[in-house]
Amino acid sequence: MTDARTKRTQTLTAAAKAKSQAKTKAAEQALRALVKRGEPITFQAVQREADVSHAFLYNHPDLRGRIEQLRAQARPLPAPISPANEQSTLVLALTSQITRLKKQHREEVQALRDALEQAHGENLDLRRELARRGSPGQVQPS
């Protein structure tokens, strides 16, 4: 019975190894195909292309390393901030802020002018009403 069990174990081990090799080969082909097509290299893209699981890709150090390396190569590096570039950005930000503040100032000044105009109108109306009624302390003729 131990011979039969050993034989089954060996058969299962060989099948698992063959399955793993087939998945590895499929993942490598998927990487080549993605690179050839110019598509972004991600674990999800490789998983879809090769029809393997995320766990398989993450648990195989060689595949994982290649995917991470190709993914890093595809990402554009941020532009280095030079003093001139930094100053240019600062100038643009401050110019934008000044423009916004000038607009806000014009709107507030116009609102104050409108309020003053309304107050002058009300003041004029009150003076006319007072003149029509007569000034206080004066006796109205009967």
PEUR-V670762 format. One record per pair of residues at least 24 apart in sequence whose C-alpha atoms are under 7 Angstrom apart, sorted by the first residue. I is the first residue (numbers start at 1). J is the second residue. D is the distance in Angstrom with one decimal. If there is no record, write none. Layout:
BEGIN
I_J_D, I_J_D
END
This chain:
BEGIN
23_52_6.6, 26_50_5.1, 40_71_7.0, 40_74_6.8, 41_67_6.6, 41_70_6.2, 41_71_5.0, 42_67_6.7, 42_71_6.2, 43_67_6.8
END
